[in-house]
Amino acid sequence: MNYDLKKHVYFISYSKIPSNVAAAVYEGYVGLGFIVNHQTGVIEDISCTLLTKVARDFLRSIIVGYNIDENDVEPLIERIRLLFHGHSQKAICVIVRENYNKYNEWKEVSKKKLLDLVLEPCYSEKVIEAFDLSKMKKYPEKSVYMISYAKIPHNISIAFYKGHTGVGFVIDYTTDEIIDCCFTFITDEAKAYGKMLFMGCKLDNINILNEFYNRIDTLFNGPSKKALCVIVQANYSKYESWKKENIRNAALFTG
């Protein structure tokens, strides 16, 4: 689905359950994220690190559509216990409760901050197709790629990258616009949600960093939050340096 900067907020939590062979590839961790419409309280999508699409889709069918504003989380947990039988069941139940608590904490603190901000997507309807992660894309001749990484202590969200988060920008250097971006997140949903935060924004002024920080702080609630703030600053600095040193040389390779 396409996410909306004005209404969707993202929460993800992780749990490590002993002898959880289902998540062995992620060092025993299971991750489950909620994409919540904060205007209604309805969970409209999930991201999940379970290995098979069938398991992820089955869990999605149980969780999506549940209203965590109007309902307590216990009925949802009981439904998971009744219908989802796998090695990750205990971990999923722990995570669902944690995401619910995070959402309620967010309502008390960050939602008030969000209402004071004017969050408008930078991208137009023309670039919505860039959110499709399944298609091979061709990038304009006059574009450049920058990627940075950050390691934040206890960032279990990407255990198999040894705690590092990476975010890359593809930038049209004739307009300074971010025309695509990539993430080392495990799930496609988290990657697509991340794209929503940055796509279409222009790196032509350092003030864009404050816009990025506000978006990350109010909308992205996961272990990689601090890493994202560090990375966008690093990518901005790399691009500024590249323009000063290489933009004339780049013209030699383009028409």
N, C-alpha and C positions, 0 to 999 in steps of 0.2 A: 504494500500500500504506500501511497505518498503521504508523508508526514507534513504537518502544518506548524510553522513556527509560532503561530498565534495561539495554538490550543494544545499542542502535544508536549508532554514533559516525560523524561526518560529516567527510570530507576533500574539499577541492577545490583544484585547481591550474589554472593558466592557462599557455598558451604562445603566443607570437607568431612565426609563420613568415612570412618574406618572400613577397610575392605570393600570400598565402592569400586568394583571392577568396571562398572559402566563408564566411569570418568577417568580411568587410568591414564589415558593419553594426556589429560590436563593435570597430571600429578594428583589425582584424586578429587579435584575440585569440580563441582557442578555450578554453572552460572545460569541465572534466569532473570531476564529483564522485563519490565512492564513499560509499555508506551501508553500513557494515560491521557485522555482528554480532560484537562483540568477544568474545563467549563462544565462538564457533566459528571465527572468522576468515573467514567466508564473506561475499563481497560480495553483499548482498541487493537492492540497487537502485543506480541511478546517477542523477545529474543531468547534463545536457549542454546546451551553448549552441548546438549545431548547429541550423540554421534549420528543417529539415523534420522532421516526426514520423517519417517512414519512416527517415531516417538515424539519428535518436535511438533508435528502437526496434530497428533492426538492430544498433547498437552495444551496446544493452542485452542483446540476445540472445547476444552474444559474451562479455560481461563478467560478467553476473549469474550467480551460482552458483560462481564461481571462489574457491577457498580460498587466501587470501594468508598464512595461518599455516602451512599444510602444503606450499605450493608456492612455488618461485621465480617471479618475475614474468616472466622471459624467455619461457617458453612462451606466456603470455597475449599478450605483445607480438608474437611470431611469428604467432600466430593472427590478430591484427588486421592485420598486414602481408599475410597471405595472403588474407584475406577482405574487408577494408574498403579500397576503392580510391576515394579522393577527395582533394581539395586539402588536407584537414585530417589526412591519415594520419600525416604526420611529427609534427605537433603532438600528436595523440592518443597516439602511442607515447611521446613525451617526458613527457606528463602522467601516463600510467599508471605509468611508472617513478617519477615524483616522488611520486604518491600512495602507492605502495608504500613508498617510503622514509619518507614522513611517518608512515605507519601503524606502521612498525617503531620509529621514534623515539618515537611516542606510547606504544607498549607499554612502552618503557623508563622513561618519565617520568610521563606523565599517567595511565596505567592504574593505577599504584600509588596515585596520588591518588584516582582514581575509587573504588577498593576501600575507601577510608577514608570515603567519603561515603555517605549514605543518600539516594539519588535516587528519589523517589516522584513519579509524575505527579500534578499538582494536579487534573486533570480526571477526570470520571467517564465511564462508557460512554455516558451520555446525550448528551454533547457531541461524540462522535466524528464525527458528521455535519458538524460545523463544519470538519473537515479537508478536506472535499470543496470544491475551489476552483471547480467548474463550476456550482454552484447559486447562484441569487440568494437572499440571506438577508434575513429581516426581523428587526430588532433590537428589544429591549424598549423601551418608551416611556421608561423611566427609565435611559437609558444615555447615555454621552458618549464622544466620539472625541478621542484625543490622538495626534499624530505628531511625531517629532523626526528630525533628520538629523545625520550626522557625516561629516566628510571626513578620511580618514586618508591620509597620503602613500603613494603607490605602491599604492593600493587599485585594482588593475586588474579586480577582479571585476565592477565595474559601470562600465566605461569610458564607456558612452554616457550615464551620469548625471554625467560629469565627476568621478568619484571619490567621489561622495556615496552613502552608504547611508541608507535611511529605514526606520523601523519604526513602525507605528501600533498603538495599543491601543484596542479598544472595551471600555468598562468599565461594568458595572452599578453605578451609584453608590449603590444601596441596600445592596449587599453588599461593594463594593470589588473585585469579582471581574472579572478579564480574561475576557470572554466571546468575544472574537475578536481576531485581530491580522493585520496585513498587512505585507508586506515589498517592497522594491524589487528583490529578487533577480530574476535573469533566469528561472530555471527553477521550474516548479511544485513539483518535488521539494524544492528548497531552501526554498521558502516553507512547504510542509507540515512539513518538519523543524523549521523555526523555530517554527511554531505549537506543536509538541510541547513546546518549552522553556518557554513562557509561559502557555499556555491554562489557565484554571481557577485560577491563582494570585491571591492577594488582595493588593492594594496598601494594606493597612491598617496596615502596620508597616514601618519602614525596614529591618528585618532581612531582608525579602524580597530586597533588593538583593544581599546576600551569597549567597543561594540562586541568584539569577540569574547572578552572577559565576562561581560554582562550576560551574554547568551549561554556561555558555558556554566556560569555560576547559578543561573536561575533554571536552566532547562536540562542540564546533563548531570545526573546524580549517580556516579559510579566511582570505583577506585581510581580511574584514569583522569578524573577531573583536574587535579593539579598538574598532571603531565600535559594535558591538552593546553593549558595556559602557557606553560613553559615552551611547548612546541610551536604554537602559533607565533610567539614572539621571535623564536629562532628562525622560523621560515620567513617572517617579514624581514629580519635583518639580513638573511642570506640573499633574498631577492633584491634588496636595496644595494647590497655590495655587488651583486651580479650586474645590475643595471649600470652602475658606475664603471665597472671594469670590462664588461663584455658586450654591451648592446651594439656597439659599432662593429665588432667582429661578427656578431650574429647576422648583421645585414649582409655580410659577404656570402652567407650560405642560403639566403632566401632571395626570391625574385623581387 
